[in-house]
Amino acid sequence: MGKNMSVWFVTGASRGLGAEITREALERGHSVIATARDASAVLKAYPEKPDGLLAVNADVTEPEQLAAAVQVGLAEFGRIDVVVNNAGYGLVGAIEETSDAAARDLFDVNVFGLLHTLRATLPTLRSQRSGHVLNIGSVGGFATAPAVGLYGASKFAVEGISEALHGELAPLGVHVTVIEPGGFRTDFLGQSSIRVEPAAIADYAAGAGPVREALARNDGLQPGDPKKAAKAVVDVTETARPPLRLQLGADAVERVEAKLDLVRRELDQWRHVALSTAI
């Protein structure tokens, strides 16, 4: 491995953005410990068997599997430089319509799966006093919408974890970036990556219905190019001062700007109330 080459640890590497990030890193000469619940799915995604690819079984809800995957990767490559927390899925349903089981299952993967991965990989990055953690969030983790509130909440959690982790790891030479993609033309809106709760309460047809319908008809029509997204993600690891947040897609930029404008307007409008509570 050349002096500028690094070792990546990617969860959810068999499809979607995870697969594209893995492919982009490999094409640049990096090595990748590519994990998925079924490592054979990773190998199937890369039939050309590129040099530097190590496919490993690891379900992010199983801490022991992640710990074992890290050990296998370290035995093969000797280090880990970039951790990509990509494993996750979407959930559609109004807040009240979403079952407790569906919400807990979502957080087990999107939030606790990320925590399990961090606990497995961070000891290596800390001991090296170098590295980069890339948490794949969503623009929905910055500005959510009706019908995707629980998914947004899971990605809001990723935002909070990333922001705190950034401050905790910076003194140790480890960077943290949360990626906030908008809509990208992956399989994210397909049955393999999104779960839909029944529209069981008629009162939510007006509030949640339009988003449900838009998601259903936009599968395969999202504006973002996943190959360009993967390039941007790998690029950000090659800059000396990477950002804490990186939005991907014009739609993500638009939604973030709209929320910042709204927060500023409300803060200005209600500032007198906020300040009136000070001692």
Secondary structure, DSSP 8 states (H G I E B T S, - for coil): --TT--EEEESSTTSHHHHHHHHHHHHTT-EEEEEESSHHHHHHH-TT--TTEEEEE--TT-HHHHHHHHHHHHHHHS---EEEE----EEES-TTTS-HHHHHHHHIIIIIHHHHHHHHHHHHHHHHT-EEEEEE--GGGTS--TT-HHHHHHHHHHHHHHHHHHHHHGGGTEEEEEEEE--BSSSTTSTTTEEE-----GGGTTTTHHHHHHHHH-TT--SB-HHHHHHHHHHHTTSSS--SEEEESHHHHHHHHHHHHHHHHHHHHHHHHHHHT--
